[in-house]
Amino acid sequence: MYLLSRLLSRSQSPMPELRRRTCSTTPPREGGYSRLKAFIRSVPTVIFSAIWIFLIGTLTVESTAHAQSASLGIQNDSSESVLDDPILIEEGRAGLMALYNMRFEAADSIFSRIEDRYVGHPVGPFLKALVVWWQILPRLELGPTEDDDKFYEAMESVIRRSDELLDADEDDFDAMFFKGAALGFRGRLRSNRREWLAAAMDGRATLDYIFKIADADTTNADFQFGRGVYDYFASVIPEKYPIVRPMMIFFPNAEKERGLKNLMFTAEEGHFIQTEAVYFLLQIFLTYERDYVGAREYVEWLRTEHPRNAFFHALEGRVFASWARWDQAVRVFSEVVDLYERGTTGYNPLIASQAFYYIARYDMLAGRLDDALTGFDRVIDLNESLSAETYFKLYATLRRGMIFDKNGERSKALLDYHRVLDMKDQGQAHELAKRYRKDPYSGAAGSS
């Protein structure tokens, strides 16, 4: 069996029954991108996020694919694959559980043992790169860091080792899998760093490997997760942003309903559970399907399985906030703030700033303007300490200006509106800042 499918088995991680729901009430949103800006800023990241998770989905193929792959020209004798080694399965499971709970040193130590055991094989540097990836992910908005170089170097090692195996056997299954996975992960980070051409090249090369492997088994529920992600996003993105449609001629045909059906099939009937699968389904139901009850179930699974993961902890609060369940949201974000102030691993200033923002947002809605001001100040201070200009700093500055207007402090309000206009626009921030710069904000405290 393949790596993550064996490492995160249902026997250890029981998946609650997850049902597709339709939410009749859509909470108010902060504001939408224009079609062109949304495409430029968001589409590449989403497309290559889909490709990335699609690759991770290929890890969930069950051992039945070994026999089927031979008939498709993929030579993958299970006796020759490190992915069937019981020691790798045991060690890898322990490493991944440590990783998802943000015990990075423990995970890296385990993955180092795996690398030492399988000298020259791409599995070692691939697993070690995941440690770096999970250190990057919670602070992506900070922009490139020295960890980017470490990540790229690790993935380059994976590609180099895979190529050496492919030189000896062009149908080497391990080599195709790990090279495709490395290209997918690298493309994901490059898209986050706005390196569109490089990300596109990685993404297209990724598909060459994925579909060849995917055809090994079309009936396994776990395996259909990856194809489902591709089908879903390759359909949704062109619908949401028509400007992207011409680009889709370079990708295989996709069907949204088939994609969603396969994703749910994997979640409900797959033999093994992947943390990445649940995380990605959460993003789909929270952002695209606007199904908040379903999103809550997915985030509860993540929180139950990985209670020390700060990234998932903050996501839980955002699900409640998006669902306008403010009591639960404030409770969760207060936990995040407490863990941040205690210096808990993973609870960094960016995650804390999210928590302060949503708590302040609720205080503003409830008319507790002094408390809201204090909270927005914390958001701005945390971001400025990192020289970061995030969504939360942008809207904290805007809403602080609105409170100043409400309190009759017009000069302070104008200063904040000017600051908003000096930052990169997101949503309707610039539009609102211009409006309130011309006409002071005068809405009811709870109508913001």
C-alpha positions as CSV (number, residue, x, y, z in Angstrom):
1,M,0.0,0.0,0.0
2,Y,1.1,3.6,-0.5
3,L,2.5,5.9,2.0
4,L,-0.1,8.2,3.5
5,S,-2.9,5.6,3.0
6,R,-1.0,3.3,5.3
7,L,0.2,6.0,7.7
8,L,-3.2,7.6,8.4
9,S,-5.5,4.6,8.6
10,R,-9.2,4.8,9.5
11,S,-8.5,2.3,12.3
12,Q,-6.6,5.0,14.1
13,S,-8.5,8.1,12.8
14,P,-12.2,7.3,12.7
15,M,-13.9,9.7,10.2
16,P,-17.3,10.9,11.1
17,E,-20.0,10.5,8.5
18,L,-19.8,13.6,6.4
19,R,-22.9,14.6,4.4
20,R,-23.3,17.2,1.8
21,R,-25.6,19.9,2.9
22,T,-27.1,23.0,1.4
23,C,-27.0,26.1,3.7
24,S,-30.0,28.3,3.3
25,T,-28.4,31.3,4.9
26,T,-25.3,32.9,3.6
27,P,-23.6,35.2,6.2
28,P,-22.6,38.7,5.1
29,R,-19.2,38.8,3.4
30,E,-16.4,41.3,3.8
31,G,-16.4,42.0,0.0
32,G,-15.6,40.4,-3.3
33,Y,-12.8,40.8,-5.8
34,S,-13.5,42.1,-9.3
35,R,-13.3,39.4,-11.8
36,L,-10.0,40.4,-13.3
37,K,-8.3,41.1,-9.9
38,A,-9.6,37.9,-8.5
39,F,-8.2,35.9,-11.4
40,I,-4.8,37.6,-11.3
41,R,-4.5,37.3,-7.5
42,S,-6.3,34.1,-6.7
43,V,-6.8,31.7,-9.6
44,P,-3.2,30.6,-10.0
45,T,-2.9,29.7,-6.3
46,V,-6.2,27.8,-6.3
47,I,-5.4,25.9,-9.5
48,F,-2.0,24.8,-8.2
49,S,-3.5,24.1,-4.7
50,A,-5.8,21.7,-6.5
51,I,-2.9,20.1,-8.3
52,W,-0.9,19.9,-5.1
53,I,-3.7,18.1,-3.2
54,F,-4.4,16.0,-6.3
55,L,-0.9,14.7,-6.0
56,I,-1.3,14.0,-2.3
57,G,-4.5,12.1,-3.3
58,T,-2.3,9.8,-5.4
59,L,-0.7,8.7,-2.1
60,T,-4.0,7.1,-1.0
61,V,-4.2,4.4,-3.7
62,E,-4.5,1.0,-2.1
63,S,-2.4,-2.0,-2.8
64,T,-4.8,-3.3,-5.4
65,A,-3.3,-0.7,-7.7
66,H,0.0,-2.7,-7.8
67,A,-1.6,-5.5,-9.8
68,Q,-3.6,-3.2,-12.0
69,S,-0.6,-1.0,-12.8
70,A,1.3,-3.7,-14.5
71,S,-1.4,-4.1,-17.1
72,L,-1.2,-0.4,-17.8
73,G,2.6,-0.4,-18.4
74,I,3.5,0.8,-15.0
75,Q,6.1,-1.5,-13.6
76,N,5.6,-1.5,-9.9
77,D,6.5,-4.8,-8.3
78,S,5.4,-4.4,-4.7
79,S,8.6,-6.2,-3.6
80,E,10.6,-3.4,-5.1
81,S,8.7,-0.5,-3.6
82,V,9.8,1.0,-0.4
83,L,6.2,2.1,0.2
84,D,5.4,-1.5,1.2
85,D,8.1,-1.8,3.8
86,P,6.4,-2.3,7.3
87,I,9.2,-0.3,8.9
88,L,8.6,2.7,6.7
89,I,4.9,2.4,7.3
90,E,5.3,2.4,11.1
91,E,8.0,5.1,11.2
92,G,6.2,7.2,8.6
93,R,2.9,7.1,10.5
94,A,4.6,8.3,13.6
95,G,6.4,11.1,11.7
96,L,3.2,12.3,10.0
97,M,1.2,12.4,13.2
98,A,4.0,14.4,14.9
99,L,4.1,16.7,11.8
100,Y,0.4,17.5,11.8
101,N,0.5,18.2,15.5
102,M,3.4,20.7,14.8
103,R,6.0,18.6,16.7
104,F,8.5,19.5,14.0
105,E,11.7,18.3,15.6
106,A,10.2,14.9,16.4
107,A,8.9,14.6,12.8
108,D,12.2,15.6,11.3
109,S,14.1,13.2,13.5
110,I,11.8,10.3,12.3
111,F,12.1,11.3,8.7
112,S,15.9,11.5,9.0
113,R,15.9,7.9,10.1
114,I,13.8,7.0,7.0
115,E,16.3,8.9,4.8
116,D,19.2,7.0,6.3
117,R,17.5,3.7,5.8
118,Y,16.6,4.4,2.1
119,V,19.8,5.9,0.8
120,G,19.4,7.5,-2.6
121,H,15.6,7.0,-2.7
122,P,13.4,10.1,-3.0
123,V,11.1,9.2,0.0
124,G,13.5,10.6,2.6
125,P,14.0,14.2,1.2
126,F,10.3,14.3,0.3
127,L,9.1,13.6,3.9
128,K,11.7,16.0,5.3
129,A,10.5,18.7,2.9
130,L,7.0,18.3,4.4
131,V,8.3,19.5,7.7
132,V,9.6,22.7,6.1
133,W,6.3,23.0,4.2
134,W,4.3,23.0,7.4
135,Q,6.6,25.6,8.9
136,I,6.0,27.8,5.9
137,L,2.2,27.3,5.6
138,P,1.0,29.1,8.7
139,R,3.0,32.2,7.7
140,L,2.7,32.3,3.9
141,E,1.5,35.9,4.0
142,L,4.9,37.0,5.2
143,G,6.3,36.3,1.8
144,P,9.5,34.5,0.9
145,T,11.8,33.4,3.8
146,E,14.9,31.3,4.1
147,D,12.7,28.3,4.6
148,D,11.6,28.7,0.9
149,D,15.2,27.9,-0.2
150,K,15.3,24.9,2.2
151,F,12.0,23.6,0.7
152,Y,13.1,24.1,-2.9
153,E,16.4,22.4,-2.2
154,A,14.7,19.4,-0.7
155,M,12.2,19.0,-3.5
156,E,15.0,19.4,-6.1
157,S,16.7,16.5,-4.3
158,V,13.5,14.5,-4.7
159,I,13.3,15.3,-8.4
160,R,17.0,14.4,-8.9
161,R,16.8,11.1,-7.2
162,S,13.6,10.3,-9.1
163,D,15.2,11.1,-12.4
164,E,18.0,8.7,-11.6
165,L,15.5,5.9,-11.0
166,L,13.6,6.9,-14.2
167,D,16.9,6.8,-16.2
168,A,17.1,3.1,-15.2
169,D,13.4,2.4,-15.7
170,E,11.1,4.9,-17.3
171,D,8.1,3.2,-15.7
172,D,9.5,3.1,-12.2
173,F,6.3,3.8,-10.1
174,D,8.1,5.2,-7.0
175,A,10.0,7.6,-9.2
176,M,7.0,8.8,-11.1
177,F,5.0,9.3,-7.9
178,F,7.7,11.2,-6.0
179,K,8.7,13.3,-8.9
180,G,5.1,14.2,-9.6
181,A,4.6,15.0,-5.9
182,A,7.7,17.2,-5.7
183,L,6.7,19.1,-8.8
184,G,3.2,19.6,-7.4
185,F,4.4,20.9,-4.0
186,R,7.0,23.2,-5.6
187,G,4.4,24.6,-8.0
188,R,2.1,25.3,-5.0
189,L,4.7,27.4,-3.3
190,R,5.7,29.1,-6.5
191,S,2.1,30.1,-7.1
192,N,1.9,31.5,-3.6
193,R,5.0,33.5,-4.3
194,R,3.4,34.8,-7.5
195,E,6.0,33.1,-9.8
196,W,3.2,32.2,-12.2
197,L,5.2,30.9,-15.2
198,A,7.4,28.7,-13.1
199,A,4.3,27.4,-11.2
200,A,2.5,26.7,-14.5
201,M,5.4,24.7,-15.8
202,D,5.5,22.6,-12.6
203,G,1.8,22.2,-12.6
204,R,1.6,21.0,-16.2
205,A,4.5,18.6,-15.7
206,T,2.8,17.3,-12.6
207,L,-0.3,16.2,-14.6
208,D,1.9,14.1,-17.0
209,Y,2.7,11.9,-14.0
210,I,-0.6,12.0,-12.1
211,F,-2.9,10.8,-14.8
212,K,-0.6,7.9,-15.8
213,I,-0.6,6.8,-12.2
214,A,-4.3,7.6,-11.7
215,D,-5.4,5.1,-14.4
216,A,-3.9,2.3,-12.3
217,D,-7.2,2.1,-10.3
218,T,-10.5,3.9,-11.1
219,T,-12.6,2.1,-8.5
220,N,-10.7,2.6,-5.2
221,A,-12.5,5.3,-3.1
222,D,-9.2,6.6,-1.6
223,F,-7.7,7.0,-5.0
224,Q,-10.6,8.9,-6.4
225,F,-9.9,11.8,-4.0
226,G,-7.2,13.2,-6.2
227,R,-9.2,12.9,-9.4
228,G,-12.1,14.5,-7.6
229,V,-10.1,17.5,-6.6
230,Y,-9.0,18.1,-10.2
231,D,-12.5,17.6,-11.6
232,Y,-13.9,20.0,-9.0
233,F,-11.5,22.9,-9.4
234,A,-10.9,22.6,-13.1
235,S,-14.7,23.1,-13.4
236,V,-15.3,25.7,-10.7
237,I,-12.5,28.1,-11.6
238,P,-13.6,28.7,-15.2
239,E,-17.2,29.1,-14.0
240,K,-16.3,31.6,-11.3
241,Y,-13.7,33.5,-13.5
242,P,-14.6,33.2,-17.2
243,I,-11.3,34.9,-18.1
244,V,-9.5,31.6,-17.2
245,R,-11.4,29.5,-19.7
246,P,-9.0,29.8,-22.6
247,M,-6.2,28.4,-20.3
248,M,-8.2,25.3,-19.6
249,I,-7.6,24.0,-23.1
250,F,-4.3,22.9,-21.8
251,F,-5.9,20.7,-19.1
252,P,-7.9,17.5,-19.3
253,N,-11.7,17.8,-19.3
254,A,-13.4,18.0,-15.9
255,E,-16.8,17.8,-14.4
256,K,-17.7,19.5,-11.2
257,E,-20.4,17.2,-10.0
258,R,-18.3,14.1,-10.7
259,G,-15.5,15.7,-8.8
260,L,-17.6,16.5,-5.8
261,K,-19.1,13.1,-5.9
262,N,-15.7,11.5,-5.9
263,L,-14.5,13.7,-3.1
264,M,-17.5,12.7,-0.9
265,F,-17.1,9.1,-2.0
266,T,-13.5,9.2,-0.7
267,A,-14.5,10.9,2.6
268,E,-17.4,8.5,3.3
269,E,-16.2,5.1,1.9
270,G,-12.5,5.3,1.5
271,H,-10.4,2.7,3.4
272,F,-8.0,5.3,4.6
273,I,-8.1,9.0,5.7
274,Q,-5.9,11.8,4.7
275,T,-5.5,14.9,6.7
276,E,-4.9,16.9,3.5
277,A,-8.2,15.5,2.0
278,V,-10.3,16.7,4.9
279,Y,-8.5,20.0,4.9
280,F,-9.2,20.5,1.3
281,L,-12.8,19.5,1.5
282,L,-13.1,22.0,4.3
283,Q,-11.9,24.8,2.0
284,I,-14.3,23.7,-0.7
285,F,-17.4,23.8,1.6
286,L,-16.3,26.9,3.4
287,T,-15.3,29.0,0.3
288,Y,-17.0,27.6,-2.8
289,E,-20.0,25.6,-1.8
290,R,-20.8,27.9,1.1
291,D,-21.9,24.8,3.1
292,Y,-21.1,25.9,6.7
293,V,-22.6,22.8,8.5
294,G,-20.4,20.6,6.3
295,A,-17.4,22.8,6.8
296,R,-17.9,22.6,10.6
297,E,-17.9,18.8,10.5
298,Y,-14.6,18.7,8.5
299,V,-12.9,21.2,10.8
300,E,-14.1,19.3,13.9
301,W,-12.4,16.2,12.5
302,L,-9.1,18.1,11.9
303,R,-9.3,19.5,15.4
304,T,-10.0,16.2,17.0
305,E,-7.2,14.3,15.1
306,H,-4.6,17.1,15.4
307,P,-5.4,19.2,18.5
308,R,-2.0,20.8,18.6
309,N,-2.2,22.2,15.1
310,A,-2.5,26.0,15.4
311,F,-3.4,26.4,11.7
312,F,-6.4,24.1,12.1
313,H,-7.3,25.8,15.4
314,A,-7.6,29.2,13.8
315,L,-9.6,27.6,10.9
316,E,-12.1,26.3,13.4
317,G,-12.7,29.9,14.6
318,R,-13.1,31.1,11.0
319,V,-15.7,28.5,10.2
320,F,-17.8,29.7,13.2
321,A,-17.3,33.4,12.3
322,S,-18.3,32.8,8.7
323,W,-21.3,30.9,9.9
324,A,-22.1,34.0,12.2
325,R,-21.8,31.8,15.3
326,W,-20.0,34.4,17.2
327,D,-20.1,32.9,20.7
328,Q,-18.3,29.8,19.4
329,A,-16.0,31.9,17.3
330,V,-14.9,34.1,20.2
331,R,-14.4,31.1,22.4
332,V,-12.1,29.4,19.8
333,F,-10.2,32.6,19.1
334,S,-9.8,33.3,22.8
335,E,-8.1,29.9,23.1
336,V,-5.8,30.8,20.2
337,V,-4.8,34.1,21.8
338,D,-4.2,32.3,25.1
339,L,-1.9,29.7,23.5
340,Y,-0.1,32.4,21.6
341,E,0.6,34.4,24.7
342,R,1.9,31.2,26.4
343,G,4.4,30.7,23.5
344,T,2.9,27.5,22.3
345,T,4.5,26.0,19.2
346,G,2.8,27.0,16.0
347,Y,0.8,29.9,17.5
348,N,2.7,32.6,15.7
349,P,1.9,36.3,15.5
350,L,0.0,35.9,12.2
351,I,-2.3,33.3,13.6
352,A,-2.8,35.4,16.7
353,S,-3.6,38.5,14.6
354,Q,-6.4,36.6,13.0
355,A,-7.8,35.8,16.4
356,F,-7.6,39.4,17.7
357,Y,-9.2,40.6,14.5
358,Y,-12.3,38.4,14.8
359,I,-12.7,39.1,18.5
360,A,-12.5,42.8,17.7
361,R,-14.9,42.4,14.8
362,Y,-17.5,40.9,17.2
363,D,-16.9,43.6,19.8
364,M,-17.6,46.2,17.0
365,L,-20.8,44.4,16.0
366,A,-21.9,44.3,19.6
367,G,-21.2,48.0,20.1
368,R,-18.2,47.6,22.4
369,L,-16.2,50.1,20.5
370,D,-13.4,50.6,23.1
371,D,-12.8,46.9,23.2
372,A,-12.8,46.7,19.4
373,L,-10.3,49.5,19.2
374,T,-8.0,47.6,21.5
375,G,-8.3,44.5,19.5
376,F,-7.7,46.2,16.1
377,D,-4.6,47.9,17.6
378,R,-3.3,44.5,18.6
379,V,-3.8,43.2,15.0
380,I,-2.0,46.2,13.5
381,D,0.9,46.0,16.0
382,L,1.5,42.3,15.5
383,N,1.6,42.8,11.7
384,E,3.9,45.8,11.9
385,S,6.3,43.9,14.1
386,L,6.6,41.5,11.2
387,S,6.6,44.1,8.5
388,A,3.6,42.3,7.1
389,E,0.6,43.8,5.3
390,T,-2.1,41.2,5.5
391,Y,-5.8,41.1,5.0
392,F,-6.3,41.4,8.7
393,K,-4.1,44.4,9.1
394,L,-5.9,46.1,6.1
395,Y,-9.4,45.6,7.6
396,A,-8.3,46.3,11.1
397,T,-7.0,49.7,9.9
398,L,-10.2,50.3,8.0
399,R,-12.5,49.4,10.9
400,R,-10.4,51.3,13.4
401,G,-11.0,54.4,11.1
402,M,-14.8,53.6,11.1
403,I,-14.8,53.5,14.9
404,F,-12.9,56.8,15.1
405,D,-15.6,58.3,12.8
406,K,-18.3,56.9,15.1
407,N,-16.5,58.5,18.1
408,G,-16.3,61.9,16.4
409,E,-12.5,61.7,15.9
410,R,-12.4,62.6,12.3
411,S,-8.7,63.4,11.9
412,K,-7.8,60.0,13.2
413,A,-10.3,58.4,11.0
414,L,-8.9,60.1,7.9
415,L,-5.4,59.1,8.8
416,D,-6.5,55.4,8.9
417,Y,-8.4,55.7,5.6
418,H,-5.2,57.1,4.0
419,R,-3.3,54.2,5.4
420,V,-5.7,51.7,3.9
421,L,-5.3,53.3,0.5
422,D,-1.5,53.0,0.8
423,M,-1.9,49.2,1.3
424,K,-2.6,46.6,-1.3
425,D,-6.3,46.4,-2.0
426,Q,-8.3,43.3,-1.0
427,G,-12.0,42.9,-1.2
428,Q,-13.7,46.3,-0.9
429,A,-11.2,47.9,1.4
430,H,-10.1,50.8,-1.0
431,E,-13.7,51.4,-2.1
432,L,-14.9,51.7,1.5
433,A,-11.9,53.9,2.5
434,K,-12.6,56.3,-0.3
435,R,-16.3,56.4,0.6
436,Y,-15.6,57.2,4.3
437,R,-12.9,59.6,3.4
438,K,-15.5,61.6,1.5
439,D,-18.4,61.0,3.9
440,P,-17.7,60.0,7.5
441,Y,-18.9,56.6,8.6
442,S,-22.1,57.0,10.5
443,G,-23.6,53.5,10.6
444,A,-24.9,51.9,13.7
445,A,-22.2,50.3,15.8
446,G,-23.6,46.9,15.1
447,S,-24.1,47.3,11.4
448,S,-20.5,47.2,10.4
